Amino acid sequence: MNTKELFARGGMNPDNGFRVRDWFACGSMFAPQPIEHEGERIFGPRVILALDLASGHFLRTEMESRHPRALVASEVIPFVDRVCEEYGGPMVGWIFSHTCWCSSLELAMEDATARQGEYLEQCGVEFGPMADREMNDLREWAAGKGFKVVFDESQIE
């Protein structure tokens, strides 16, 4: 069964212990292809994505064309709002992956994102982590919608 079929079927995924539609995840990755944007050559697009944690089904992807940096709440909130408009939102909450909020150095140090982080380093790209106020804005947005928020899957209770 593919991820779309698993998402449509619903229920518990015995492989990971999560229930379909309970938790949605937001993450990002860098495409390693420099592009021309508004007359300026920039590093390459960043893909922002949302998926259902239980099924692994991609709910939405969007491309951002700007210099690499940690995301900010004013970018993430409209994106996750569009996901919620289309799918009704998660039953429990959102996981904002470290790919949204880590610094370039932290991306290089994490096993799951080491390849992206190393690529950024090779290109001479460095940026800091998401500011605490941005993370708090995400928490406030989620609380206003009745969602829980975690910044790491291990924080799910």
N, C-alpha and C positions, 0 to 999 in steps of 0.2 A: 504494500500500500504506500502510495507517495504522500508527501507532506500535505498536499492540498486535500486529498481524500481523508487523511487522518483528521485534519482541521474540520472538515465538513461533517465527519462522523461524530466528533466530540468524544466526551468521556475521558477516562484516565489512560495515560500512556504508561504501560507497565515497564517500558524500557528506561524511563527517567523519573517515574513517580509523580509527574505533574498532570493536572487536569487541563484539558483543552479549554482555552479562553480565560483561565484563571489569571495567568501572568503573561503580559506582553513585554518584550524586550526592545530597547532602542540601542543601536550601536552605530558605528561608522567605520569606514575604511578608506584609505587613500588609493586612488588609481595611479599607478606609476608612469603616467604619460603626461609630460608637460603639454599645456594647451594655450591657445591664444584666446583671451577673454577681454572684450572691450578694448582691443588694441594693445593689450599688455600680455606678455608671455608670463604665465604663472606656473607654479609647480605642477599642478594637475588637479583634477577634480576630486572631491571627497564625496563618497556615497554615504548618505544617512539612510539607515534601514530600520524597519520594525518587523518583528516576527513574533509568532505565538510560541512560547517557551516549550509547551508540551509536544506540539506537533512538529516544530521547526519550520512551519509554513511562513514564508515571507509575505507580510501583509502589505508593505509599501517600501519602495526605495525612491530616493530623490538624489539628484546630483547638485552639489554646491560648487561653485567656481570662485574660489578665493584662496588667499594664501593659507597654508596650513597653520592651525592653532587649535587649542581646545575649543569645543563648542560652547556657545552661550545660551542661556535660557530663552532669549528672544528668537533663537533659531529652532531650538528643540521643541518648545511649546506649540508653535503653529503646526509643526510636523506631526507631533503626536495627537494634536487636536484633529487633524485631517484623518489620521488612522481611526480615531474614536468615532468620527462622523461616519466613516465607511463601515466599520465593524461593530460599533456600539461600545467599544472600550472593553478592557479586561474586567473580569468579575472581581478580582482581588487588587491587582496593582501593576505597576511598571518597574522594570529593572532597567536602570540606566547603566549600560556597560562601561567599563573602564575605558573603552575606545572613544567614549564621548568626553570624558573628563580628565584623563591622564595627560601628563606632559609627554613630549616626544621621548625623553630619556626613560620614563616609566614604561612607555610602549615597548621600547627596545629590551627592557629587563623582564617583561612578562612573557612566559613561554608561548601563550596563544597569539601574541601580537609581535613577537620578536622580529619577524620578517618585515613587517611594516615599519617598526621602529628603526631597524638597521637600514632600511631603504632611505628613510628620512635622514638618518645620520650621514649616509653616503652622499646625499644631495646637499648636505650642509644646512639642513632645516632643523631648527630648534624652537620649541615653544613650551611655555609653562602649563601647569594644570588649570582646570576650570576654577574660577574664583569661588570661595565659600558662599558669597552672596548669590552667585548663579545657582549653586546647588540648593540653597535655601529657597530661591524662586521656584525651582522645580518641585520642592517639597510643598510649598504653599499652593502651587497650581494643583498638584495632586490632591491635597487635602480638600481644596475647594470642589473637586470633582468626586470626592469620596474614594479615591484610590490610595493604596499604600505605595510607598516608594522605597526602593533599595538601590544601592549603588554597587552591589556585588551579589551574585546569585547565592552565595553562602549566607547572606543575611536573611533569606526567606525563612520564615518560621513555620 
